Amino acid sequence: MSRENVHLVRRMFEEFGWSPSGIEKASEAGVVAPDIELDFSALYLDGPVVRGMEEWRQVFANAVPWGASVTFEPERFFDVDEERVLIFMLVRAQGEGSGIPVEIRVAHEYTVRDGVVSRWKGYADRSEALKAAGLSE
């Protein structure tokens, strides 16, 4: 099952990307559960934990802190266990006012249940993500 989960998460990126509109499209396609939990607590100070697509729309989708120029590039996939997939991500953006390019390497953890992504957690620190997943580099 875990290889199937890696395939599902890869497909999600290839078809929908990781953005507010991508999450919406993946949800509409049945790849993301309507009651998905999106956990930003390890990414931002006082980062929210958003539950469900409706809360995502109300709380987060229209006020994304990263701006419109952000891109996410998966660098490495880890098959953690029967439910979880960890991805090392390269995130690029451009300052909205300054135009200065910014680049950061983070990690995303996906939980897949019943063939859909049911939980996502972002990590600013890849070592923290590996530790939380019970892995080491």
N, C-alpha and C positions, 0 to 999 in steps of 0.2 A: 504493500500500500504506500509506503513512504516514497518510492520512486514515482509513483503516480502523483503524489502531492507535489514533488519538485516539478514535474511536468505541468501540472495545473498552474502553479505559481509562475513558471516561465511563460506559459501561454497567456496568463493574465497580463504580464508585462508586454509581451509582443503584440497582443491585440488591443489592449486598452491603455497601457502606460500607468504611471502612478501620478495622478493629479486629481483634483476634485472631479473633473469631468470624467476621467478614467475610472474612478471608483464608482461613479454613478452608472456608467456604461457597463461595467463589470457586474454590478448589482442587477441591472435590467436584463443582462444575459444569463443570470443565474449562477455566475462564478463566485460572487460575493453574497453571503447570507444577508437577508434584510435586517437581521438583528446583530450584525457584526459589532464587535467591540474594537474600537480604535484607541490605543493607549499611547498618548504623547508625553507621559509623565517622566520618562527618561531622556527626553529630547529638550524640553523647555522647562524653565523654572515655573512651577505651578501649572505644568502642562496638563490639559484635561484628559479624562478618559471618556470618550464619546460612545454611547451605546445605541446602535441602530441607525439606519439610513436617515430616518426622519430627524433624529437629534443631530446627526452629521450635517444635514442641510440647515437646520436652525442655528446651530452653535458655531460650526466651523467652516463649512464650504464657501461661504461668502466673505469670510474674513481671514483667508489663509495668510499666515505671517511671512511666507517665503516669497510672495510676489509672483507675477506672471511669467518671469523669465526662467524659472527653475526647471531643470531637467534631472532625471534620475537614471543612472546607468548601472545595471547590475554587474558586479565584478566577479563575484564568487558565490556559488550556491552550496549550502551545507544541508545534507539530509540528516536532521537531528534525531528524530524518532518517528514513530508511527503517525504522529499528527503534525509535527513542527518542521518548518523549513526556515533556515536562517540565510539571509543574503547580505553580503558586504556590498554596499552601494557607494557610488561616486555621485555626489550631488553638486551641480553647478548652477550658479545664478549670477545675475548682474544687478548691481545696485540700481534701484529705480530712479534715483535722482543723480547719482554720481556716474553711473555706467561702469563702475569698477567691477571686474569679474571676481567671483568668490567661488571657492571649491572646498568641499569638505567630504571626508569619508566617514560614513555611518553604517549602521546595521539595521535591518528590518527582520523581525521574526513574524512568521505567518503560521497560524494554526488552521489546519484543514480538518473539517468534520463532515461526514456524510457527503463528500465530494465537492464541498464549497469552502471558501475562505471564511472562517467564522471569527477570527481574531487577528489583529495586527498590533505589534508593539514596535516602536522605533527606539533606537539607542544612539546617542551621540558618541558613545565610547564602544568601539568594537570589542575590546577586551572584556568589558562588562557584559556585552551580549554573549560572547563565547562562554563566560562563566555562568551566566543565567541559563544557558542551553546545556550546560554540563560538558562543554567541549574545551579543548585547548588547541592552540595553533602549533 
